[in-house]
């Protein structure tokens, strides 16, 4: 498993403490450059938000091209 972005400071889901900087969400969202990493699956892990214990994803879009 390869992690492209981890902003978890408390190791809440138990997958390790993240080293990436937190970001403030904007209407444009967050672009994560995979830098050519080949993948078949993408996993998003959350442990609630800073407001509630519920996870809340409005929209997730993933774009890529077929691996030859």
Residue frames relative to the residue before (quaternion, step in Angstrom):
aa qw qx qy qz dx dy dz
X 1.0000 0.0000 0.0000 0.0000 0.00 0.00 0.00
X 0.1294 -0.7758 0.6154 0.0511 3.56 -0.97 0.91
X 0.2393 -0.7704 0.5792 0.1168 3.56 -0.90 0.96
X 0.2416 -0.7890 0.5515 0.1227 3.57 -0.80 1.03
X 0.7946 0.0198 0.0013 0.6068 3.60 1.11 -0.60
X 0.1011 0.7694 -0.6238 0.0929 3.57 -0.84 1.01
X 0.0279 -0.8150 0.5779 -0.0302 3.57 -0.45 1.25
X 0.4038 0.7316 -0.4550 0.3079 3.58 1.28 0.29
X 0.1973 -0.8137 0.5407 0.0813 3.60 -0.51 1.17
X 0.7394 0.4181 -0.2166 0.4812 3.60 1.18 -0.50
X 0.3761 -0.7230 0.4834 0.3197 3.62 1.28 -0.10
X 0.0855 0.8670 -0.4851 0.0756 3.57 1.11 0.80
X 0.7732 0.3125 -0.2165 0.5075 3.67 0.74 -0.87
X 0.5437 -0.6618 0.3799 0.3495 3.59 1.27 0.06
X 0.5375 0.6345 -0.3999 0.3856 3.59 1.17 0.50
X 0.7016 -0.4467 0.2622 0.4894 3.57 1.24 0.26
X 0.5054 -0.6363 0.4919 0.3127 3.53 -1.18 0.59
X 0.4033 -0.7417 0.4917 0.2132 3.55 -0.89 1.00
X 0.3218 -0.7443 0.5580 0.1763 3.52 -1.21 0.62
X 0.5556 0.6189 -0.3899 0.3952 3.60 1.28 -0.18
X 0.5392 -0.6232 0.4660 0.3220 3.54 -1.20 0.59
X 0.4853 -0.6306 0.5131 0.3217 3.55 -1.11 0.66
X 0.1863 -0.7790 0.5887 0.1090 3.53 -1.21 0.44
X 0.4062 -0.6599 0.5712 0.2707 3.52 -1.30 0.45
X 0.4269 -0.7186 0.4929 0.2419 3.56 -0.73 1.09
X 0.1107 -0.7669 0.6300 0.0515 3.54 -1.07 0.83
X 0.6827 -0.4591 0.3579 0.4417 3.56 -1.29 0.06
X 0.6508 0.5193 -0.3086 0.4600 3.59 1.20 -0.45
X 0.4659 -0.7030 0.4302 0.3218 3.60 1.24 -0.18
X 0.5097 -0.6164 0.5087 0.3185 3.53 -1.31 -0.41
X 0.2046 -0.7659 0.6003 0.1055 3.57 -0.70 1.10
X 0.0874 -0.7764 0.6235 0.0277 3.56 -0.83 1.03
X 0.2496 -0.7790 0.5623 0.1214 3.56 -0.49 1.21
X 0.2946 -0.7828 0.5270 0.1503 3.58 -0.56 1.17
X 0.3068 -0.8080 0.4648 0.1923 3.60 1.31 -0.05
X 0.7536 -0.4352 0.2169 0.4423 3.57 0.89 0.94
X 0.3883 0.7189 -0.4930 0.2991 3.60 1.22 0.17
X 0.3041 -0.7378 0.5750 0.1804 3.59 -0.89 0.92
X 0.1009 0.8021 -0.5772 0.1151 3.57 -0.82 1.02
X 0.3117 -0.7263 0.5796 0.1986 3.52 -1.22 0.52
X 0.7967 0.1926 -0.0748 0.5679 3.57 1.06 -0.76
X 0.1610 -0.7516 0.6316 0.1014 3.53 -1.23 0.56
X 0.0892 -0.8031 0.5884 0.0285 3.58 -0.83 0.96
X 0.1502 -0.7529 0.6369 0.0707 3.52 -1.03 0.93
X 0.0878 -0.8032 0.5890 0.0113 3.58 -0.71 1.07
X 0.0314 0.7920 -0.6074 0.0529 3.57 -0.88 0.98
X 0.1496 -0.7623 0.6212 0.1029 3.51 -1.24 0.45
X 0.7508 -0.3203 0.1757 0.5503 3.54 0.83 1.03
X 0.4429 -0.6585 0.5304 0.2981 3.51 -1.33 -0.18
X 0.6520 -0.4942 0.3686 0.4414 3.56 -1.24 -0.15
X 0.6585 0.5007 -0.2991 0.4755 3.60 1.31 -0.13
X 0.7991 0.0223 0.0275 0.6002 3.59 1.01 -0.86
X 0.5684 -0.5877 0.4438 0.3669 3.59 -1.28 0.12
X 0.5689 0.6050 -0.3763 0.4107 3.58 1.29 -0.11
X 0.4162 -0.6593 0.5617 0.2768 3.56 -1.18 0.62
X 0.0358 -0.8078 0.5883 -0.0097 3.55 -1.01 0.74
X 0.0370 0.7668 -0.6373 0.0673 3.56 -0.41 1.25
X 0.3030 -0.7470 0.5623 0.1846 3.58 -0.77 0.99
X 0.7807 -0.1750 0.1537 0.5798 3.55 0.85 -0.97
X 0.0484 -0.7583 0.6493 0.0338 3.55 -1.09 0.76
X 0.0381 -0.7820 0.6222 -0.0001 3.55 -0.82 1.02
X 0.0653 -0.7801 0.6220 0.0195 3.55 -0.98 0.86
X 0.0745 -0.7906 0.6078 0.0089 3.54 -0.83 1.04
X 0.1544 0.7827 -0.5921 0.1143 3.54 -1.01 0.74
X 0.3380 -0.7005 0.5716 0.2614 3.52 -1.31 -0.21
X 0.6314 -0.5587 0.3861 0.3742 3.53 -1.19 0.56
X 0.3878 -0.6902 0.5638 0.2352 3.54 -1.08 0.82
X 0.3191 -0.7705 0.5218 0.1798 3.59 -0.81 0.96
